[in-house]
Each structure stands twice: as C-alpha cells, then as structure tokens.
C-alpha cells in the first residue's frame, strides 16, 4: 500500500472526484469509493468498521458524501475504500477542512464494504477482505 494523494487514490479505482473537496465518487464499475479517516475505523466482529457523523463537518463535500452514503445504504451498493490518516485528528474532530491537513491516503483494493447503518446523523460501513466479497450478505437492518 503506497501513500498517495487523494485524487490519485480515486483514479486507482477508476473514479473521478467532482471537485478537490469530494471525499467520494462513483467508480466505473458502479461501486461507491469513499475516503474515510483511519481513526474512525476499527475491528468489530471480524470486520473492519468505519463509524462517523455526517454532522462533524459541513460544506459541499459533506452534502455529496451524505447523499451517496445514504443511497448506498438504500441500494446495497458496493463500497470501496481509501483509508486516510493524519496526525491532526483533533482538528478533524473539530470539523476542520480536511483538504488543508497533512494526510496520507492508502488504496485498499483488498477490502469491499457495505453501508449497514445510515440515518440523518450517523453512518457505519463494514468491510471484509475482497476475496470474501461473494460471501458478503445484505446488512441486517433490524
């Protein structure tokens, strides 16, 4: 996993950002590619899970991300991930403009995911190894 810039990371999935503030894009294969903060991810029940709040930050990038994640939840759209890390996690949590922070992006083509929780305020995305992608079952949304 090579550390690269966000635009290059999206290109690795054959996805093009709408603008430099976009943190998600639709890939040519129809999957939703998302850039997620590494510090919002952790292991849960044999998966890597990203949990976050739509309300933590604002702006056009957030509006696009929110709409795409909610649609992915509604349609069981496949999720691909770029894991983005920074040492400035406190600024991230305060809602700072992530495009201004020093960060590293890692393309994780070995992971495939699904949105299994999404409401007006929060989301959760579960990832498995891509080799197991045929075993991914629809989310239990009870």
Backbone as a ProteinNet text record, in pm:
[ID]
protein_1_A
[PRIMARY]
XXXXXXXXXXXXXXXXXXXXXXXXXXXXXXXXXXXXXXXXXXXXXXXXXXXXXXXXXXXXXXXXXXXXXXXXXXXXXXXXXXXXXXXXXXXXXXXXXXXXXXXXXXXXXXXXXXXXXXXXXXXXXXXXXXXXXXXXXXXXXX
[TERTIARY]
83.5	0	88.1	84.6	163.3	84.3	150.5	86	83.6	-37.2	-53.9	-154.2	-169.5	-267.9	-409	-508	-647	-692.1	-660.2	-702.2	-643.5	-518.2	-453.8	-518.9	-556.4	-622.3	-756.7	-834.2	-961.2	-936.6	-833.9	-802.1	-768.7	-710.6	-677.8	-802.7	-918.8	-1046.9	-1123.7	-1062	-1128.3	-1249.6	-1229.1	-1333.6	-1277.4	-1359.1	-1314.3	-1395.7	-1326.4	-1392	-1462.7	-1576.2	-1644.9	-1560.4	-1492.4	-1402.6	-1302.4	-1206.6	-1098.9	-1146.8	-1268.4	-1322	-1405.2	-1427.3	-1505.3	-1428.5	-1498.6	-1438.6	-1507	-1583.5	-1643.8	-1664.9	-1675.8	-1700.1	-1749	-1822.3	-1870	-1765	-1724.1	-1626.9	-1696.6	-1619.5	-1673.2	-1752.7	-1714.9	-1786.8	-1915.3	-1946.6	-2069.3	-2055.7	-1941	-1921.7	-1898.5	-1928	-1902.7	-1765.8	-1677.2	-1544.2	-1549.6	-1509.6	-1511.6	-1374	-1340.6	-1221.6	-1269.2	-1214.6	-1254.8	-1132.9	-1151.3	-1041.8	-1008.3	-881.4	-834.4	-874.2	-871	-901.9	-1051.1	-1134.3	-1276.3	-1304.6	-1197.6	-1212.8	-1156.8	-1217.3	-1167.4	-1232.5	-1176	-1230.6	-1360.2	-1455.4	-1581.8	-1628.9	-1640.8	-1697	-1636.7	-1504.7	-1437.1	-1435.6	-1481.1	-1481.9	-1402.7	-1368.8	-1316.3	-1435.7	-1468.9	-1588.2	-1547.9	-1606	-1589.7	-1720.5	-1712.3	-1830.3	-1800.7	-1901.4	-1880.8	-2010.4	-1994.7	-2107.6	-2108.9	-2223.7	-2237.9	-2226.3	-2263.1	-2267.9	-2133.7	-2028.9	-1898.7	-1837.3	-1875.7	-1819.8	-1929.1	-1902.6	-2004.1	-1943.5	-2029.6	-1984.2	-2029.2	-1996.3	-2041.7	-1989.4	-1868	-1814	-1896.1	-1943	-2027.2	-2162	-2222.3	-2352.4	-2345.3	-2239.8	-2219.5	-2198.4	-2113.7	-2085.1	-2212.8	-2285.8	-2409.7	-2508.5	-2531.9	-2625.9	-2581	-2452.2	-2402.2	-2405.1	-2370.8	-2373.3	-2516.3	-2608.7	-2749.2	-2802.5	-2766.4	-2809.7	-2746.8	-2620.5	-2553.7	-2623	-2667.1	-2740.8	-2873	-2944.6	-3075.4	-3067.4	-2957.2	-2946.1	-2847.9	-2786.8	-2683.4	-2566.6	-2533.7	-2423.5	-2291.6	-2206.5	-2074.3	-1988.6	-1911.6	-1824.8	-1679.4	-1598.3	-1453.3	-1394.3	-1275.8	-1226.5	-1085.3	-1068.1	-937.6	-925.5	-824.7	-806.4	-710	-760.3	-685.5	-645.2	-518.2	-469	-403.8	-409.4	-344.7	-304.9	-204.4	-168.3	-252.2	-329.7	-409.8	-554.6	-571	-705.6	-793.8	-734.6	-814.7	-880.6	-805.9	-861	-973.8	-956.3	-1061	-1188.3	-1174.7	-1291.2	-1358.6	-1284.2	-1343.1	-1409.5	-1398.1	-1461.8	-1375.4	-1244.1	-1153.3	-1165.3	-1130.9	-1129.4	-1018	-1057.5	-960.6	-865.5	-906.8	-818.3	-696.5	-701	-589	-492.6	-529.3	-447.5	-345.3	-233.6	-134.4	-189	-193.4	-252.4	-187.6	-213.1	-167.4	-288	-293	-404.3	-352.3	-427.1	-391.8	-510.7	-487.8	-588.8	-593.7	-713.8	-730.2	-819.7	-765.5	-841.4	-869.9	-802.2	-826.2	-952.9	-1017.4	-1137.5	-1259.7	-1371.9	-1500.1	-1600.9	-1689.2	-1777.4	-1920.7	-1998.8	-2139.7	-2175.2	-2264.8	-2318.8	-2424.3	-2407.6	-2507.3	-2584.7	-2547.3	-2624.4	-2613.4	-2726.7	-2725.7	-2856.4	-2845.2	-2962.7	-2925.1	-2998.6	-2971.3	-2839	-2791.7	-2672.9	-2549.3	-2567.4	-2453.1	-2456.3	-2339.4	-2327.9	-2228.1	-2238.6	-2142.4	-2124.3	-1998.7	-1964.5	-1877.4	-1915.4	-1845.9	-1766.9	-1640.5	-1551.9	-1504.8	-1492.5	-1434.7	-1326.1	-1244.9	-1145.2	-1216.3	-1166	-1230.4	-1243.5	-1150.8	-1159.7	-1286.4	-1337.6	-1460.2	-1582.9	-1567.6	-1676.1	-1802.2	-1788.4	-1908.4	-1984.4	-1917.5	-1982.5	-2048.6	-2033.1	-2094.9	-2245.7	-2310.9	-2457	-2517.6	-2640.7	-2704.5	-2704.7	-2696	-2691.3	-2818.5	-2804.4	-2918.8	-2958.2	-3069.6	-3107.7	-3224.2	-3235.1	-3344.9	-3330.3
-117.7	0	124.2	193.8	313.5	435.5	526.4	650.9	746.2	789.4	874.5	985	1077.9	1184.1	1132.8	1208.6	1165.2	1149	1242.8	1232.2	1107.2	1077.5	958.1	832.4	836.5	721.7	692.7	796.4	775.3	717.1	764.3	712.1	563.6	516.8	374.3	286.6	344.3	272.9	311.2	387.8	436.7	521	608.7	700.5	841.7	937.2	1076.3	1163.3	1237.3	1330.9	1440.8	1489	1603.5	1728.8	1742.7	1855.3	1814	1900.7	1864.5	1844.2	1884.4	1864.4	1737.2	1668.5	1544.7	1434.3	1364.7	1251.4	1120.9	1125.9	1004.8	1025	913.9	917.8	781.2	779.1	653.5	601.1	476.6	413.1	364.5	339.1	289.8	160.7	77.9	-48	-30.2	94.8	124.1	127	89.9	94.1	238.7	262.9	393.2	387.6	475.1	485	597.4	567.5	666.9	679.4	801	826.3	839.5	755.9	753.9	774.3	844.6	867.1	736.6	706.1	583.6	579.4	693.5	693.1	673.2	667.9	636.1	489.2	410	269.5	178.8	61	-36.5	-172.3	-274.3	-409.1	-427.4	-496.5	-532.9	-664.9	-764.9	-894.3	-947.1	-942.6	-997.6	-908.3	-786.2	-690.2	-566.2	-486.5	-353.2	-259.9	-182.9	-98.3	47.7	130	275	332.8	414.2	482.1	630.6	709	852.2	929	1058.3	1150.4	1243	1250.9	1344.8	1488.9	1511.6	1647.4	1699.9	1618.7	1660.2	1770.2	1776.1	1875.1	1921	2030	2088	2120.6	2161.2	2204.1	2110.8	2147	2068.8	1924.8	1904.8	1768.4	1682.2	1740.9	1669.3	1636.5	1732.8	1710.1	1593.9	1591.3	1484.6	1349.6	1348.8	1226.1	1172.4	1258.7	1219.7	1156.9	1222.3	1171.9	1036.9	1024.6	899.3	784.6	810.6	705.1	659.8	753.8	715.8	635	673.3	596.5	457.2	448.3	317.7	228	286.3	211.8	160.7	247.3	211.3	106.2	103.6	15.7	-100.5	-111.1	-213.4	-200.8	-79	-53.1	-96.1	-155.6	-198.3	-75.7	-82.9	26.9	-14.4	74.4	57.8	170.4	149.1	244.9	294.8	421.7	486.2	521.7	469.4	498.9	616.5	722.3	846.6	867.5	895.3	914.6	1051.7	1102.4	1229.4	1225.1	1300.4	1317.3	1428.6	1498.8	1612.2	1568.7	1458.7	1405.4	1500.7	1578.8	1673.4	1776.6	1823.3	1918.2	1854.3	1728.7	1655.7	1653	1618.9	1606.2	1741.1	1849	1982.6	2030.1	1950.3	1986.1	2068	2065.3	2141	2093.3	2179.7	2146.1	2043.9	1919.3	1810.6	1832.9	1912.7	1935.2	2018.3	2084.9	2168.7	2094.9	1973.1	1898.1	1810.2	1788.1	1694.8	1554.2	1474.4	1341.5	1245.6	1119.4	1013.2	930	888.9	807.9	671.9	569.1	432.7	369.5	321.5	248.4	107.3	61.5	-72.3	-157.2	-196.4	-278.8	-416.9	-453.1	-582.8	-583.5	-467.2	-457.4	-421.8	-477.2	-444	-426.9	-328.8	-299.9	-273.4	-250.3	-214.5	-119.6	-26.9	61.1	-19.6	-36.9	-114.6	-31.5	94.1	188.7	325.4	392.6	530.2	596.1	708.7	789.8	935.6	1026.3	1168.1	1215.2	1149	1197.9	1109.8	977.5	887	782.5	721.9	612.4	509.2	388.3	282.4	197.2	168.5	89.6	-27	-146.7	-270.3	-321	-355.8	-405	-546.7	-624.7	-759.3	-766.2	-869.2	-892.6	-916.2	-858.8	-869.5	-1014.2	-1100.2	-1241.3	-1303.6	-1246.6	-1295.8	-1219.4	-1138.1	-1048.3	-1123.4	-1243.1	-1317.2	-1364.5	-1364.1	-1408.1	-1292.3	-1170.1	-1056.4	-1070.4	-1072.1	-1084.1	-946.5	-926.9	-797.1	-763.4	-635.5	-589.1	-624.7	-660.7	-683.5	-547.4	-495.3	-358.5	-354.6	-451	-452.3	-338.7
0	0	0	-107.6	-125.4	-76.2	-8.1	33.8	-85	-122.2	-239.2	-208.4	-299.7	-284	-310.6	-265.6	-275.5	-420.9	-507.9	-648.5	-713	-684.2	-737.9	-681.4	-554.3	-492.1	-560.4	-590.3	-660.5	-799	-867.1	-1001	-995.8	-885.3	-872.7	-880.3	-845.1	-854.4	-981.6	-1069.1	-1189.5	-1152.3	-1054.4	-1006.7	-1010.4	-1048.4	-1057.6	-963.7	-878.1	-786.6	-865.6	-811.9	-874.2	-860.4	-744.4	-720.9	-613.6	-583.7	-490.9	-347	-313.7	-179.2	-168.2	-280.3	-278.7	-206.7	-118.8	-47.6	-86.8	-195.7	-250.5	-399.8	-470.4	-614.8	-658.4	-768.4	-823	-920.9	-902.3	-990.9	-1117.5	-1218.6	-1345.3	-1326.1	-1227.7	-1204.9	-1123.6	-1086.6	-1013.6	-862.7	-811.3	-666.2	-621.2	-494.3	-434.2	-366.2	-407	-346.8	-244.3	-121.2	-14.2	48.7	86.8	166.6	310.8	397.4	537.8	626.1	736.9	830.6	902.9	906.1	970.9	1118.8	1186.4	1329	1357	1253	1269.5	1240.3	1222.8	1185.5	1294.5	1304.3	1399.7	1377.5	1441.7	1424.3	1502.8	1439.5	1503.9	1444	1525.8	1484.9	1353.9	1343.8	1227.2	1104.2	1117.3	1007.4	1047.7	949.2	975.1	957.1	1059.6	1055.5	1071.1	984.4	993	1043.3	1147.4	1201.8	1204	1167.2	1166.4	1175.6	1186.8	1197.8	1076.7	1010.7	899.8	949.3	1074.4	1128.4	1178.3	1173.8	1223.8	1137.9	1011.5	920.5	824.5	753.3	665.3	528.9	437.4	306.1	195.8	71.2	-43.2	-42.3	4.5	13.3	106.9	217.1	312	250	181.2	118.1	19.5	-60.6	-158.9	-88.6	13.6	88.1	152.7	219.4	287.5	188.6	76.2	-23.5	-79.6	-110.5	-167.7	-68.2	57.7	159	185.4	192.7	213.6	96	-26.1	-142.5	-140.9	-104.6	-96.7	5.5	116.1	217.4	160.1	92	37.2	-72.5	-146.9	-263.4	-245.2	-127.3	-103.5	-200.9	-239.6	-331	-268	-347.4	-301	-270.7	-162.1	-118.6	-132.5	-187.7	-192.9	-108.9	-54.4	45.3	16.6	50.9	61.6	209.3	275.4	417.4	429.2	489.9	501.9	647.3	668.1	805	818	939.9	973.9	1120.9	1155	1295.5	1358.1	1277.7	1323.9	1350.7	1423.5	1447.5	1528	1617	1694.5	1602.5	1501.3	1405.7	1325.5	1286.4	1214.1	1297.5	1424.2	1511	1537.7	1525.8	1541.8	1413	1305.9	1179.8	1087.1	1107.7	1020.9	876.4	784.1	642.2	619.7	593.6	577.2	461.2	361.7	247.2	285.5	401.2	444.2	536.9	577.7	673	601.9	667.6	615.2	638.7	531.5	542.6	444.2	466.6	378.1	338.8	213	162.7	118.3	154.6	115.2	44.7	-76.6	-151.5	-95.2	-60.3	-3.7	-94	-209.3	-302.9	-246.8	-138.7	-75.8	8.9	25.4	107.6	23.4	60.6	-2.2	109.7	94	206.2	168	274	260.5	374.2	344.7	447.6	521.2	653.2	726.5	828.2	843.2	924	858.3	848.4	797.9	838.2	907.8	940.7	916.1	968.9	943.7	1002.6	1107.2	1177.2	1161.8	1151	1159.4	1048.4	1026.3	930.2	983.6	931.4	962	836.9	805.4	686.7	731.7	689.4	727.5	607.5	631.1	524.6	554.4	447.9	452.3	345.9	353.7	250.2	117.8	9.6	-121.4	-166.4	-129.2	-166.2	-110	-1.1	61.5	12.7	-90.6	-130.7	-171.1	-223.5	-261.6	-138.8	-24.4	99.1	173.4	123.9	191.3	179	292.6	293.4	313.3	269.1	291.9	440.7	469.4	607.9	681.8	807.7	894.1	949.6	902.4	936	1031.7	1122.6	1220	1317.7
[MASK]
++++++++++++++++++++++++++++++++++++++++++++++++++++++++++++++++++++++++++++++++++++++++++++++++++++++++++++++++++++++++++++++++++++++++++++++

